[in-house]
Structures are given as structure tokens and as C-alpha cells.
Amino acid sequence: MTSPSDACVSFHGVSKKFGELVVFNELSLALPSGQTTAIVGASGSGKTTLLQMVNALERPDSGSLQVFGEPIPQHQLQQFRHRIGYAVQGAGLFPHLSARDNVTLVARLLGWSEQRIQQRFAELLQAMALPANVADRPPRELSGGQQQRLGLCRALMLSPDMLLLDEPFSAVDPVTRLGLYERFEEVQQMHAVSTLLVTHDIREARRLADVLVVLDQGRIVQSGSPDDVFADPASPYVERLIASVA
Amino acid sequence: MLRRVRSAVLIAFLVLAPALPAAEVEPVRVASKNFAENYLLAEIVAQLLEGQGIAVERAFGLGGTLICYQALLNNEIDLYVEYTGTLSQAILQRPEVTDRDDLNAVIAERGLHLMPQLGFNNTYAIAVRRQLAESLELRNIGDLAKYPKLRLVFSHEFLERGDGWPGLSKRYALPHRVEGIEHALAYQAIADGAIDATDAYSTDGELSRYPLRVLEDDLAYFPAYMAAPLVRSAWLRDAPLAAESVRRLAGLMDASTMQQLNAEVAVVGKSYAEVASEFIDTHRETLGVNDLARQSATATLWTDMAGHVIRHLQLTGLALVAAIVIGLAVALAVFANRRLADAVVYFCGLLQTVPSLALLALMIPIFGIGFTPAVVALFLYSLLPIVRNAVTALATVDPTLVRVSEALGLTRWQQLRHLRLPLSLPMIFAGIRTAAVISIGTATLAAFIGAGGLGEPIVVGLSLNDTDMILRGAIPAAMLAILAEFLFAALQKRVSRGYQ
């Protein structure tokens, strides 16, 4: 296991409720720096809530949560979030902006020079194997796979210290998905960023992640290297997750 | 040297200016109600004053007795022609006060004064086809009782009013079964022989056009409606010259004169201005008018229409701009708070349910008559579509996108500026488009409170039963509404470009 000092995120005794519904009770978890951690679980397991606590879209009711070794700075949330790339299922691109403006919006708001913006944008298009002619098109004229890649470009635009990926590969067809995996792996090979990947697909988790955490109704039922988890499922739930995609 | 002369002139002016009769410099604000006779009388007063070199502001065709009366109380106008019966019954609700002196005693405390009467009594009358009247020897209303089979058909209002048919049939013991008809159709119906008798106003111009006999009210059932200028007492004091001119109209018009003047407009088809100036010309000695400021009533169709269109655009444009600015500000302020937003939209909806004319009338005590209250009323009407669309659009932006924008590190303002507002624009524009069309239509009613615009020819046309004139307002208004519809549709399309 990773010691808390190398952790980019550490939950300690975190509880969270939505009304009467208990999502987490006294959850503790550390995510290792520079690696990809996959949280795997069925719908309702609380995996998205866990991810959204990291960039403060949700707040724990109690317990402590440290990101980059410190509590989340509530008065500098914007600056804090600029350090964290975020991509979601279906990409969540703004429909009224071109592909380019979607990816570069925040850099522009931060006052980056035009040259720096265009250079970074070109790099990202190349890394995601997107043709240059998508740049000025609105999202609705692009394929689902292209939109998803642009979503990743947007998450990477500011060269973040951490990536939060909420099922960004699940809304596309299997062939396109394989392409996305390859792009993501290439990016990670060039410059490994601490990544938290949320997915219901344990096979995807095995392929992309260094550490695998299985979540069931807000409880961690197993964590470890993907191979260990696959070799020795800790519970029938984990077995079922493995069987469901086998 | 030049400077010294200039300052001398300035000093002379400052010294002398207070000595000028300030009140007579102020234009006299003459108003009328929205029916033909009152229009004509107001025009006569206006031209009479203009003939004396006194400036006049016309606020003609105001939507009814109470609007004129309120405007007078509010010092929005100086004068309009009222009828004693209307004053005592409808305004003061003291039917027992009928005499002019007694009325003046009552209204003095309100700062008003009824000037000497013009001479005629415009009361209800019962008109019978002349041929029939001669053959049956009908002279008095009471004579009708002898012929219970006669077809008596009255205007709806007359059938309802306490001082109409219910009281009349009782007083004269009339046994007839009666029916209702639209007043404007009654004259034609009686001339065609479809009906035998109907109610009329004793000075209606049509009475001389059709072969009719007016029966004598020998039991003096109908109250007197003696016409007289109703003015503010303060105006009498401040504008003695103008008041003296108006006073000379006293007793100049008996019922047949008034009937004749009304017929010139309603039957012959002359303009108010023409009939008024002919009347003044006829009585120039009595009225003491030397240099008659003749109004050229012709050849102004297009310039008039252009003026009305411009006024109409000013009314609706100003109201719309205000509604956009304030409506959007309100929407931005409340959209995030569901309950507050609901309350605001509900309130705007409530405003929409107030009938247009009532809303305009409600404006008078606060804003008086004319341009301002009309703009305020139109503004209130335009709020609902703008606020409702904006609130709905802003609040229903895809929550996933809002989350993403938050996660990207956008501030609340940046979220609004780069996500919510651009995504809401098409719907906001749809709201503005609806507001523009409603407002152009409703603005035609603004003429009832003297705000001008394309409603003016419509109001005058209605009072004259002149279709041409009505269309002169209605067609451009309809065209403006269509134009606004196309213009805003194009704009809406433009801002929606590139949206899903």
C-alpha cells in the first residue's frame, strides 16, 4: 500500500449523506501520486460522489480530505480546480463553442498568450490524434469519439497536476473506445499525471489503472493491483464484476 | 463692447421676465372623451383659443369619463367638455344635484369649476320613424302606450341603465316587450322599417340624416345632460384671457345646432377641424376672433401617419428597452433561487391579467396621462414574456454542463457569461419577440390616455364610425407587429446559430 506521504489525495474517515441516503460512512482511502487509480463499482456505489469530492463539487459531511497534501482551499476553489483536469461521460462540451474554444476557454480566461494557447491546442490535437479541421467546428458536427477526445484535451489543457475521469470512455462504441485507451496511454507514458478514473467496467480498469479500488454501496470491498484483484476476488460482488465483462 | 451689450440684454431680460404674464405663455391643455360630439367640442375650444394666439395642447379621445376627470384632478389637463348629468350621476354619484350652481358648490372643494353651459342638452331621446309618427300621431313618449304592438328596440346600455328603459317604462306605463340592438345599427334598422322606435342621444347627427321624429319627454323623465366646459379653478385664475374666450361659447349651441354640427362630421363626412373652424367663422363676432388660425385638414394623411408610426415606435421601443434591461436584471438576480424565481414570474403573470385599459387607467393617478403612463403600462406588459423566458432558460441549462463549468474552475460570473447566458439567448430572444409583438398591439390602446401613436386614428375612427380612419391606424400597427415578428425571428435565428 502507498503511504499517505506519497498520496495526491487522502480520505480519512469521510462520511457523506444525501438527505437520508448514506453514501459513505467513515471512508478512508489514499490515491498514489503519479499513478492511475481506478474506482470500480456498479451504479449507486458512490464512485462519482467520491470523485466529485476531490475537486470540491461535493463536500464531505465529516472526516478529513487532503488533496495535494493539504485541505481543499475553500476560498481559492477556482485556482485549486485549475490544477485538476476533469472529463465526464459524453464529454460535456459547451454546444455554443467551437472545438477550439471549448478546449481553450479557461486558458483564455487565465490570460494565456494567443501563441501559447494555439501551441498547446495543437499539441493536444496531435496527442489525441484529432485532425486539425475539427478545431473550428461546433461539437454537434463531431462524432462521439471526437467529442470524447476533445473532452480529454480540455481536461489536459492547463497541464494539470491531477486528472479526474468520470467514465469518459463509456459512451462510445467498443472500437472507438480502444482508440481512446491508446491515446490516453500514450499521454500517460509521455507525462504521467496522477489520475482518478471512475468506471463500472473492471476490464477497462485493469487495462488503464495501476491501482484498483472496488466500491460497493460506499464501502471499499477490495483494493490492490489489478492482477491481484483479478486473481483473487475478495467477495462474490467482485467476482460478479469480473464475470460481467469477461 | 459686444459683451457689454449682451450682458445688458441679459439683465433687461432677467428684470422684465417676471413681469410677463407667465400663465398665458403656458399652452392650454384641452382634452376630449372618445366620442364624436365631445371630440368636436374640444376641437372648437382648441381652435377658438388658437384664434386668440393662445397655444393649445390637444389630448383628444381619452378613454372615457373617468380618465378625463382623473386627468383634470391630476392637473394633467386644463379643460374638457362634460355633461351635467354625467357629472352628478357617474362622477359625483349624487343624482339629486342637477343644477350647475349646485354642482359648482360641490366640485369647488375639489378645485374644479363647471363653466357656463354651451346651450344644448344631450340627453336620451326616443326616436320613431317619422312616417309612422305622423300616421299614429305620436308626439310624446306617453303616446307609445296606446300602441303596445310597436317594435321598440333599444341599445343594450339603455336596456340596462336605471335611468333607461326600466324607469322609463314605469314612468310612462309602457307595456311593450323590448329587445336589444347595437346602437350604431339602430338608425339603419329604423330607417329600413325593421324596428319602429329606438333610443338616441338628442344631439346625434344621424337624427337629421334619417326621417325620424324625436318624442317629447313631457314627464321630464330623462335627466338633463347640459354640456359645459369643466376646468380646473386654478386655470381660471392663471389664464384669464383663455378663460374669457371659452366663456364666450356659452349658449351658442342649442340642440339643433349641435345636431347639425354632429351631422356635418358623422353624415357629411367633414373633418372635426373643418367643422370646428366653420363654426368659429360663423360666430367670429360673438367669439371675438379676428385672425382665424385655419387648420389645413387635408393632405396630411402621410405625414400624420408617419408621425403616428414614429410615436408608436417610441412608445413600444422605450417600453421594450426598459423591459429588456430590467427584466433581464431581475431574471439574473432571481433565477438561482427557485422559490423567488417562481414568485417573480407569478407576479409578472398577475400584471398580465389586468385588462389593458384598466392598467392604463390605474396609471393615471401616479403618472398622469400621455406618454409616460403608456410607456410604464407597456413596460409592465412586456415584463412577463421576457422575465419568464429568461428565468426558465437560465435555470434549465443542462446541469451536467454547469457542473463541468464549475469543475473547470469558472467563477459564478464566468459560468453565467460563458455558459448560461449564451445557451439562454435563443429563449430570451423568443421572449423579447413575444413582448415586442404584444406591446405593438397593446400600444394602440395608449391613445385612450392621450399618448398618441397608431391608436389615435383608431380611436377617432371608432368615434366617427369611419372605417378608413380606423384602418389608417390598424393596418400600419399590424404591419409593425409583423415586421417586429420577422426582425426578432431573424435575430433569434442569428443568436441560436451553432446550437444544438
Boltz contact constraints between the chains, C-beta under 6 A:
constraints:
  - contact:
      token1: [A, 55]
      token2: [B, 407]
      max_distance: 6.0
  - contact:
      token1: [A, 57]
      token2: [B, 407]
      max_distance: 6.0
  - contact:
      token1: [A, 78]
      token2: [B, 409]
      max_distance: 6.0
  - contact:
      token1: [A, 78]
      token2: [B, 411]
      max_distance: 6.0
  - contact:
      token1: [A, 81]
      token2: [B, 409]
      max_distance: 6.0
  - contact:
      token1: [A, 82]
      token2: [B, 409]
      max_distance: 6.0
  - contact:
      token1: [A, 86]
      token2: [B, 407]
      max_distance: 6.0
  - contact:
      token1: [A, 92]
      token2: [B, 400]
      max_distance: 6.0
  - contact:
      token1: [A, 92]
      token2: [B, 401]
      max_distance: 6.0
  - contact:
      token1: [A, 92]
      token2: [B, 404]
      max_distance: 6.0
  - contact:
      token1: [A, 95]
      token2: [B, 499]
      max_distance: 6.0
  - contact:
      token1: [A, 95]
      token2: [B, 500]
      max_distance: 6.0
  - contact:
      token1: [A, 96]
      token2: [B, 422]
      max_distance: 6.0
  - contact:
      token1: [A, 96]
      token2: [B, 498]
      max_distance: 6.0
  - contact:
      token1: [A, 96]
      token2: [B, 499]
      max_distance: 6.0
  - contact:
      token1: [A, 106]
      token2: [B, 408]
      max_distance: 6.0
  - contact:
      token1: [A, 138]
      token2: [B, 498]
      max_distance: 6.0
  - contact:
      token1: [A, 140]
      token2: [B, 500]
      max_distance: 6.0
